């Protein structure tokens, strides 16, 4: 499995536009083959901080995701929003249940 984790700062006056673009992206991405999880969220203690989490079946699914038409549309929309301090990382992982 591939885990994508990241964060970005969204300007306070750009959240409405960012949310519209993210909703479209999330819906389309969740329909892709190999997508296990795809979500964006606002940090509860830092409301201009966007959190990114994705889980993909394998690297091929993630590579295919980047070639999807909705990815190009999203990148264009995000460019208008002007995220700052964007950091995104990819990890390979073998899932195991978390002991509680």
PyMOL commands that set and color helices and strands:
alter all, ss='L'
color gray80, all
select helices_A, chain A and resi 12-30+59-66+69-81
alter helices_A, ss='H'
color red, helices_A
select strands_A, chain A and resi 2-9+35-42+49-56+84-92
alter strands_A, ss='S'
color yellow, strands_A
deselect
rebuild
show_as cartoon
